[in-house]
Amino acid sequence: MRPPPRHVLVRGVSTSVKARVSTTPKDIPYGEGRILLRWNKTRWRCREDYCERGSFTEAIEQVPRRARTTGRLRTQIGAAIGDAARSVAEVAASHEVS
């Protein structure tokens, strides 16, 4: 069983579900297509009186909160710009990011 999620800003643990949300961060290309990543995650309530946000969602290292891309896509984009000496605009267009 997974441990309860931790609220990073308050440093507390929540067991109260507020809602379920779905997010679709962009991921690396696979062949001629793109991997469609859909993450159905939980929005948790923060019951601490001093919490200004009131709720938070699950997050993992590869898809931190509010991220629109995965970590491996950001790594691939950085390598294409730095190692392959391609322009930022060219890499952004080829990876369909802005």
N, CA, C and O atoms as a MOPAC input file, in Angstrom:
PM7 MOZYME 1SCF
protein

 N      0.83600 1    -1.18400 1     0.00000 1
 C      0.00000 1     0.00000 1     0.00000 1
 C      0.87900 1     1.24600 1     0.00000 1
 O      1.89500 1     1.31100 1     0.69200 1
 N      0.45800 1     2.24300 1    -0.80200 1
 C      1.21700 1     3.48800 1    -0.89900 1
 C      1.05900 1     4.31300 1     0.36500 1
 O     -0.01200 1     4.32400 1     0.97200 1
 N      2.12200 1     5.00500 1     0.76700 1
 C      1.97500 1     5.91900 1     1.90400 1
 C      1.12400 1     7.11400 1     1.50200 1
 O      1.04600 1     7.43100 1     0.31500 1
 N      0.48100 1     7.79000 1     2.45500 1
 C     -0.32600 1     8.96600 1     2.10800 1
 C      0.54700 1    10.06400 1     1.51400 1
 O      1.72600 1    10.16600 1     1.85500 1
 N     -0.01300 1    10.88500 1     0.63500 1
 C      0.77600 1    11.93900 1    -0.00700 1
 C      1.19600 1    13.01600 1     0.98700 1
 O      0.51100 1    13.29200 1     1.97200 1
 N      2.33600 1    13.60800 1     0.69500 1
 C      2.86200 1    14.66400 1     1.56000 1
 C      2.67800 1    16.01700 1     0.88000 1
 O      2.92300 1    16.16500 1    -0.31700 1
 N      2.25000 1    16.97700 1     1.64900 1
 C      2.11500 1    18.35400 1     1.18300 1
 C      3.47700 1    19.00600 1     1.38800 1
 O      3.89800 1    19.23200 1     2.52300 1
 N      4.15800 1    19.30500 1     0.30100 1
 C      5.53100 1    19.78500 1     0.36100 1
 C      5.64100 1    21.12400 1     1.08500 1
 O      6.56100 1    21.31800 1     1.87900 1
 N      4.72600 1    22.04200 1     0.82600 1
 C      4.83100 1    23.38400 1     1.41700 1
 C      4.53500 1    23.38500 1     2.90700 1
 O      5.16700 1    24.12000 1     3.66600 1
 N      3.57300 1    22.56300 1     3.33400 1
 C      3.18800 1    22.53700 1     4.74400 1
 C      3.95700 1    21.45400 1     5.50200 1
 O      4.07500 1    21.50700 1     6.72600 1
 N      4.47800 1    20.47500 1     4.76300 1
 C      5.18500 1    19.33100 1     5.31900 1
 C      4.26400 1    18.44500 1     6.15400 1
 O      4.66300 1    17.90100 1     7.18400 1
 N      3.04800 1    18.31700 1     5.69400 1
 C      2.07600 1    17.47700 1     6.38200 1
 C      1.62900 1    16.33500 1     5.49600 1
 O      2.00300 1    16.25400 1     4.32600 1
 N      0.81900 1    15.45000 1     6.07000 1
 C      0.28700 1    14.30500 1     5.34600 1
 C     -1.21900 1    14.47800 1     5.25000 1
 O     -1.86700 1    14.90200 1     6.20700 1
 N     -1.78000 1    14.14300 1     4.07000 1
 C     -3.21700 1    14.26900 1     3.88600 1
 C     -3.83000 1    12.91400 1     3.57900 1
 O     -3.22200 1    12.08000 1     2.90800 1
 N     -5.04100 1    12.70500 1     4.07700 1
 C     -5.80800 1    11.50200 1     3.74800 1
 C     -7.19200 1    11.87600 1     3.23700 1
 O     -8.05500 1    11.01000 1     3.09100 1
 N     -7.41000 1    13.15800 1     2.96400 1
 C     -8.71200 1    13.64900 1     2.53300 1
 C     -8.69800 1    13.97500 1     1.03700 1
 O     -8.03600 1    14.91900 1     0.60700 1
 N     -9.43400 1    13.18600 1     0.24900 1
 C     -9.50000 1    13.40600 1    -1.19800 1
 C    -10.45900 1    14.54400 1    -1.50800 1
 O    -11.58600 1    14.57100 1    -1.01400 1
 N    -10.00200 1    15.49000 1    -2.33300 1
 C    -10.85800 1    16.59400 1    -2.75700 1
 C    -11.47300 1    16.30300 1    -4.11900 1
 O    -12.66300 1    16.54100 1    -4.32600 1
 N    -10.66500 1    15.78700 1    -5.05600 1
 C    -11.15200 1    15.51700 1    -6.41600 1
 C    -10.15300 1    14.63800 1    -7.14700 1
 O     -9.05000 1    14.38200 1    -6.66500 1
 N    -10.56200 1    14.19000 1    -8.30700 1
 C     -9.67400 1    13.46400 1    -9.22300 1
 C     -9.48000 1    14.35300 1   -10.44300 1
 O    -10.44300 1    14.90500 1   -10.97400 1
 N     -8.24500 1    14.49100 1   -10.88400 1
 C     -7.94600 1    15.31800 1   -12.04700 1
 C     -7.12500 1    14.51500 1   -13.04600 1
 O     -6.44700 1    13.55600 1   -12.67900 1
 N     -7.19200 1    14.91200 1   -14.30100 1
 C     -6.44200 1    14.24500 1   -15.35500 1
 C     -5.51100 1    15.25800 1   -16.00700 1
 O     -5.91400 1    16.38800 1   -16.28200 1
 N     -4.28200 1    14.86100 1   -16.25200 1
 C     -3.31500 1    15.73300 1   -16.90100 1
 C     -2.63100 1    14.96500 1   -18.02600 1
 O     -2.48900 1    13.74500 1   -17.94900 1
 N     -2.21400 1    15.66400 1   -19.05500 1
 C     -1.56500 1    15.02200 1   -20.20800 1
 C     -0.25500 1    15.74000 1   -20.55100 1
 O     -0.19300 1    16.47000 1   -21.54000 1
 N      0.78700 1    15.53800 1   -19.74600 1
 C      2.07200 1    16.17400 1   -20.07000 1
 C      2.66000 1    15.57500 1   -21.33900 1
 O      2.49100 1    14.38500 1   -21.60300 1
 N      3.34500 1    16.39200 1   -22.12100 1
 C      3.96800 1    15.91400 1   -23.35700 1
 C      5.16100 1    15.04200 1   -23.01500 1
 O      5.88100 1    15.28700 1   -22.04700 1
 N      5.35300 1    14.00600 1   -23.84200 1
 C      6.44000 1    13.05800 1   -23.62500 1
 C      7.27000 1    12.93500 1   -24.89100 1
 O      6.96700 1    13.56400 1   -25.90400 1
 N      8.31400 1    12.12700 1   -24.83200 1
 C      9.22900 1    11.97400 1   -25.96600 1
 C      8.53900 1    11.34500 1   -27.17100 1
 O      7.58300 1    10.58500 1   -27.01700 1
 N      9.02500 1    11.66200 1   -28.37400 1
 C      8.47700 1    11.01100 1   -29.56400 1
 C      8.86500 1     9.53000 1   -29.57500 1
 O      9.88500 1     9.13600 1   -29.01000 1
 N      8.04200 1     8.73500 1   -30.21800 1
 C      8.32300 1     7.30600 1   -30.39300 1
 C      8.06100 1     6.97700 1   -31.85000 1
 O      6.90800 1     6.93200 1   -32.28100 1
 N      9.12100 1     6.74600 1   -32.61200 1
 C      8.95900 1     6.54500 1   -34.04900 1
 C      8.44700 1     7.83200 1   -34.67300 1
 O      8.98700 1     8.91000 1   -34.42400 1
 N      7.41500 1     7.71600 1   -35.47700 1
 C      6.83100 1     8.90800 1   -36.10400 1
 C      5.74400 1     9.52500 1   -35.23700 1
 O      5.28500 1    10.63300 1   -35.51500 1
 N      5.33300 1     8.83300 1   -34.20700 1
 C      4.26900 1     9.34000 1   -33.34300 1
 C      4.80300 1     9.83600 1   -32.02300 1
 O      6.01200 1     9.87400 1   -31.79500 1
 N      3.89500 1    10.21200 1   -31.16500 1
 C      4.24000 1    10.69900 1   -29.83700 1
 C      3.55100 1     9.80100 1   -28.81800 1
 O      2.42600 1     9.35100 1   -29.03400 1
 N      4.22100 1     9.54800 1   -27.73000 1
 C      3.62300 1     8.77200 1   -26.64900 1
 C      2.57600 1     9.66000 1   -25.98200 1
 O      2.88400 1    10.77600 1   -25.56300 1
 N      1.34500 1     9.17000 1   -25.88200 1
 C      0.30100 1     9.92600 1   -25.19400 1
 C      0.29200 1     9.48600 1   -23.74400 1
 O     -0.02400 1     8.33900 1   -23.42800 1
 N      0.63800 1    10.40000 1   -22.88000 1
 C      0.69300 1    10.12400 1   -21.45800 1
 C     -0.50300 1    10.79200 1   -20.79700 1
 O     -0.66200 1    12.01000 1   -20.87900 1
 N     -1.33500 1    10.00600 1   -20.15000 1
 C     -2.46700 1    10.55400 1   -19.41300 1
 C     -2.33200 1    10.08600 1   -17.97300 1
 O     -2.26100 1     8.88700 1   -17.70400 1
 N     -2.29700 1    11.03200 1   -17.05800 1
 C     -2.12500 1    10.70600 1   -15.65200 1
 C     -3.37700 1    11.13700 1   -14.90300 1
 O     -3.68200 1    12.32600 1   -14.81600 1
 N     -4.09400 1    10.17100 1   -14.36800 1
 C     -5.25700 1    10.45200 1   -13.52600 1
 C     -4.75800 1    10.51000 1   -12.09700 1
 O     -4.45600 1     9.48100 1   -11.49100 1
 N     -4.67400 1    11.70800 1   -11.56500 1
 C     -4.11500 1    11.85700 1   -10.23600 1
 C     -5.14300 1    12.42100 1    -9.26900 1
 O     -6.22300 1    12.85200 1    -9.67300 1
 N     -4.80400 1    12.41300 1    -8.02100 1
 C     -5.71200 1    12.81700 1    -6.96200 1
 C     -5.36800 1    14.21200 1    -6.47100 1
 O     -4.20000 1    14.53700 1    -6.26100 1
 N     -6.38800 1    15.02800 1    -6.29200 1
 C     -6.21600 1    16.32700 1    -5.63100 1
 C     -6.59400 1    16.11400 1    -4.17300 1
 O     -7.69600 1    15.65600 1    -3.86900 1
 N     -5.68200 1    16.44700 1    -3.27900 1
 C     -5.86800 1    16.23000 1    -1.84600 1
 C     -6.17400 1    17.53400 1    -1.13600 1
 O     -5.70500 1    18.59500 1    -1.55000 1
 N     -6.95300 1    17.46400 1    -0.07500 1
 C     -7.22400 1    18.62200 1     0.78100 1
 C     -6.12300 1    18.74300 1     1.82500 1
 O     -5.63100 1    17.74300 1     2.34900 1
 N     -5.75200 1    19.95900 1     2.11300 1
 C     -4.84100 1    20.21700 1     3.22300 1
 C     -5.68500 1    20.74000 1     4.37100 1
 O     -6.35100 1    21.76700 1     4.24000 1
 N     -5.66100 1    20.04900 1     5.47500 1
 C     -6.49100 1    20.40600 1     6.63200 1
 C     -5.78000 1    21.33200 1     7.62200 1
 O     -6.33900 1    21.65300 1     8.67100 1
 N     -4.57000 1    21.75900 1     7.30600 1
 C     -3.83100 1    22.64500 1     8.20100 1
 C     -4.39200 1    24.06400 1     8.11200 1
 O     -4.59600 1    24.58500 1     7.01500 1
 N     -4.63800 1    24.67900 1     9.24700 1
 C     -5.22400 1    26.02400 1     9.28700 1
 C     -4.34500 1    27.07400 1     8.60900 1
 O     -4.85900 1    28.02300 1     8.01600 1
 N     -3.05600 1    26.91400 1     8.69000 1
 C     -2.14000 1    27.92200 1     8.15100 1
 C     -1.80200 1    27.69500 1     6.67100 1
 O     -0.99500 1    28.43700 1     6.11100 1
 N     -2.39500 1    26.69600 1     6.03600 1
 C     -2.12400 1    26.42100 1     4.61700 1
 C     -2.90900 1    27.41400 1     3.75200 1
 O     -4.13400 1    27.49400 1     3.84100 1
 N     -2.19200 1    28.16100 1     2.92000 1
 C     -2.83500 1    29.15700 1     2.06100 1
 C     -3.43900 1    28.53300 1     0.80800 1
 O     -4.37700 1    29.09200 1     0.23900 1
 N     -2.92400 1    27.39100 1     0.36700 1
 C     -3.40900 1    26.77900 1    -0.87400 1
 C     -4.67700 1    25.96300 1    -0.65400 1
 O     -5.59100 1    26.02300 1    -1.47700 1
 N     -4.75100 1    25.22600 1     0.40200 1
 C     -5.95300 1    24.45100 1     0.68600 1
 C     -6.01500 1    23.08900 1     0.03500 1
 O     -6.70200 1    22.19800 1     0.53500 1
 N     -5.30600 1    22.90200 1    -1.08400 1
 C     -5.27300 1    21.59000 1    -1.73400 1
 C     -3.98900 1    21.45800 1    -2.54700 1
 O     -3.31800 1    22.44500 1    -2.84500 1
 N     -3.66700 1    20.22200 1    -2.89500 1
 C     -2.48200 1    19.94500 1    -3.70200 1
 C     -2.69700 1    18.64500 1    -4.45600 1
 O     -3.52700 1    17.82300 1    -4.06700 1
 N     -1.94200 1    18.46000 1    -5.54200 1
 C     -2.06000 1    17.23600 1    -6.33200 1
 C     -0.81000 1    16.38500 1    -6.16900 1
 O      0.23400 1    16.85000 1    -5.71000 1
 N     -0.94900 1    15.13200 1    -6.55700 1
 C      0.18500 1    14.22600 1    -6.53900 1
 C      1.23000 1    14.70900 1    -7.53100 1
 O      0.89400 1    15.35600 1    -8.52300 1
 N      2.48400 1    14.40100 1    -7.27200 1
 C      3.57100 1    14.75000 1    -8.17700 1
 C      4.65000 1    13.68700 1    -8.04400 1
 O      4.80900 1    13.07300 1    -6.98900 1
 N      5.38800 1    13.47900 1    -9.12900 1
 C      6.53500 1    12.57600 1    -9.11500 1
 C      7.72300 1    13.31900 1    -9.69700 1
 O      7.56700 1    14.39800 1   -10.27000 1
 N      8.90500 1    12.75000 1    -9.55300 1
 C     10.11900 1    13.42600 1   -10.00600 1
 C     10.08200 1    13.73300 1   -11.50600 1
 O     10.48600 1    14.82300 1   -11.91100 1
 N      9.61400 1    12.81200 1   -12.33000 1
 C      9.58900 1    13.01800 1   -13.77300 1
 C      8.48600 1    13.97600 1   -14.22600 1
 O      8.57300 1    14.54900 1   -15.31200 1
 N      7.45000 1    14.15400 1   -13.40400 1
 C      6.37000 1    15.09200 1   -13.72600 1
 C      6.06000 1    15.89300 1   -12.45700 1
 O      5.10800 1    15.57700 1   -11.74400 1
 N      6.85900 1    16.92600 1   -12.17400 1
 C      6.60400 1    17.72800 1   -10.98000 1
 C      5.30300 1    18.52800 1   -11.11700 1
 O      4.73700 1    18.61100 1   -12.20700 1
 N      4.84000 1    19.10600 1   -10.03000 1
 C      3.57200 1    19.83800 1   -10.08100 1
 C      3.66300 1    20.98100 1   -11.08100 1
 O      4.68400 1    21.65800 1   -11.19800 1
 N      2.57200 1    21.17200 1   -11.78800 1
 C      2.41400 1    22.19600 1   -12.82100 1
 C      3.28100 1    22.00700 1   -14.06300 1
 O      3.34800 1    22.90600 1   -14.90200 1
 N      3.94200 1    20.86700 1   -14.19900 1
 C      4.78500 1    20.62400 1   -15.37500 1
 C      3.92100 1    20.23500 1   -16.56500 1
 O      2.95800 1    19.48200 1   -16.42100 1
 N      4.26200 1    20.74300 1   -17.72600 1
 C      3.53600 1    20.39600 1   -18.95500 1
 C      4.30900 1    19.40600 1   -19.79900 1
 O      3.80500 1    18.93700 1   -20.81900 1
 N      5.54400 1    19.07600 1   -19.38500 1
 C      6.36600 1    18.10400 1   -20.10000 1
 C      7.00500 1    17.14900 1   -19.09200 1
 O      7.13600 1    17.47600 1   -17.91200 1
 N      7.40000 1    15.96500 1   -19.56800 1
 C      8.08200 1    15.00600 1   -18.69700 1
 C      9.56000 1    15.36900 1   -18.59700 1
 O     10.09000 1    16.09700 1   -19.43600 1
 N     10.20800 1    14.86100 1   -17.57900 1
 C     11.63400 1    15.10000 1   -17.40100 1
 C     12.46300 1    14.54900 1   -18.54400 1
 O     13.44400 1    15.16700 1   -18.95700 1
 N     12.07600 1    13.38500 1   -19.06100 1
 C     12.85800 1    12.81200 1   -20.16300 1
 C     12.70400 1    13.62500 1   -21.44400 1
 O     13.63300 1    13.66100 1   -22.25100 1
 N     11.55300 1    14.28500 1   -21.66100 1
 C     11.41400 1    15.16500 1   -22.82600 1
 C     12.28900 1    16.40100 1   -22.64400 1
 O     12.95600 1    16.82700 1   -23.58600 1
 N     12.29700 1    16.97900 1   -21.44900 1
 C     13.15300 1    18.14300 1   -21.20100 1
 C     14.62700 1    17.79000 1   -21.38100 1
 O     15.39800 1    18.59200 1   -21.90900 1
 N     15.02200 1    16.59000 1   -20.94300 1
 C     16.40400 1    16.12800 1   -21.12000 1
 C     16.73300 1    15.97400 1   -22.59500 1
 O     17.80600 1    16.38300 1   -23.03900 1
 N     15.82200 1    15.39000 1   -23.35300 1
 C     16.03400 1    15.18800 1   -24.78800 1
 C     16.13400 1    16.52800 1   -25.52300 1
 O     16.96400 1    16.68400 1   -26.41800 1
 N     15.29900 1    17.48400 1   -25.15200 1
 C     15.34400 1    18.81600 1   -25.77000 1
 C     16.66800 1    19.50300 1   -25.44900 1
 O     17.29800 1    20.09600 1   -26.32500 1
 N     17.08400 1    19.41900 1   -24.18900 1
 C     18.35800 1    20.03100 1   -23.79000 1
 C     19.53700 1    19.43200 1   -24.53000 1
 O     20.45000 1    20.15200 1   -24.93600 1
 N     19.52400 1    18.11000 1   -24.70900 1
 C     20.61000 1    17.44400 1   -25.44000 1
 C     20.61100 1    17.85900 1   -26.91100 1
 O     21.67500 1    18.05300 1   -27.49900 1
 N     19.43900 1    17.99400 1   -27.50000 1
 C     19.35500 1    18.39500 1   -28.91300 1
 C     19.88800 1    19.80700 1   -29.10800 1
 O     20.49800 1    20.10000 1   -30.13600 1
 N     19.66900 1    20.67200 1   -28.14700 1
 C     20.15500 1    22.05500 1   -28.25700 1
 C     21.64600 1    22.12000 1   -27.94000 1
 O     22.42100 1    22.71600 1   -28.68700 1
 N     22.04200 1    21.50000 1   -26.82200 1
 C     23.43200 1    21.61000 1   -26.36600 1
 C     24.40500 1    20.72600 1   -27.11400 1
 O     25.43000 1    21.20100 1   -27.60100 1
 N     24.09400 1    19.43900 1   -27.20900 1
 C     25.03100 1    18.48600 1   -27.80800 1
 C     25.00500 1    18.51100 1   -29.32700 1
 O     26.05100 1    18.40100 1   -29.96700 1
 N     23.82400 1    18.65500 1   -29.91000 1
 C     23.70400 1    18.61900 1   -31.36700 1
 C     23.81100 1    20.01000 1   -31.99300 1
 O     23.80300 1    20.13900 1   -33.21800 1
 N     23.91100 1    21.04200 1   -31.16700 1
 C     24.06700 1    22.42800 1   -31.63000 1
 C     22.94100 1    22.85600 1   -32.57300 1
 O     23.17900 1    23.55300 1   -33.55900 1
 N     21.71500 1    22.43200 1   -32.26000 1
 C     20.55400 1    22.85900 1   -33.05200 1
 C     19.95700 1    24.10800 1   -32.41200 1
 O     20.14600 1    24.34400 1   -31.21900 1
 N     19.25100 1    24.89600 1   -33.18100 1
 C     18.66200 1    26.11700 1   -32.63900 1
 C     17.48500 1    25.77700 1   -31.73100 1
 O     16.83500 1    24.74400 1   -31.89400 1
 N     17.22500 1    26.65000 1   -30.78500 1
 C     16.12700 1    26.45600 1   -29.84100 1
 C     14.80000 1    26.38800 1   -30.58100 1
 O     13.96900 1    25.53200 1   -30.27600 1
 N     14.58700 1    27.26900 1   -31.54300 1
 C     13.32300 1    27.29800 1   -32.30100 1
 C     13.12900 1    26.00200 1   -33.08000 1
 O     12.01800 1    25.47500 1   -33.13500 1
 N     14.19600 1    25.48300 1   -33.68200 1
 C     14.10700 1    24.23300 1   -34.45400 1
 C     13.74600 1    23.04900 1   -33.54700 1
 O     12.89000 1    22.23300 1   -33.88800 1
 N     14.40500 1    22.97100 1   -32.39700 1
 C     14.14500 1    21.87400 1   -31.45900 1
 C     12.74100 1    21.97500 1   -30.88500 1
 O     12.04400 1    20.96700 1   -30.76900 1
 N     12.32500 1    23.17400 1   -30.52500 1
 C     10.95800 1    23.36400 1   -29.99300 1
 C      9.91500 1    22.94200 1   -31.01500 1
 O      8.93300 1    22.28700 1   -30.66500 1
 N     10.11700 1    23.30900 1   -32.26400 1
 C      9.16300 1    22.94500 1   -33.31100 1
 C      9.14800 1    21.43300 1   -33.53800 1
 O      8.07800 1    20.84800 1   -33.71400 1
 N     10.30600 1    20.80000 1   -33.53700 1
 C     10.35800 1    19.35800 1   -33.79200 1
 C      9.77600 1    18.54400 1   -32.63900 1
 O      9.30700 1    17.42500 1   -32.84500 1
 N      9.80500 1    19.09900 1   -31.42600 1
 C      9.24400 1    18.41100 1   -30.25100 1
 C      7.83000 1    18.91500 1   -29.90200 1
 O      7.23300 1    18.48500 1   -28.91400 1
 N      7.31700 1    19.82000 1   -30.71800 1
 C      5.97000 1    20.36800 1   -30.54500 1
 C      5.75200 1    21.00000 1   -29.16200 1
 O      4.73500 1    20.76600 1   -28.50900 1
 N      6.71800 1    21.79300 1   -28.74300 1
 C      6.61000 1    22.56700 1   -27.50000 1
 C      6.84500 1    24.03000 1   -27.82100 1
 O      7.39100 1    24.36500 1   -28.87200 1
 N      6.43600 1    24.89000 1   -26.91900 1
 C      6.65200 1    26.32100 1   -27.15600 1
 C      7.62500 1    26.88600 1   -26.15700 1
 O      7.93100 1    28.07800 1   -26.19900 1

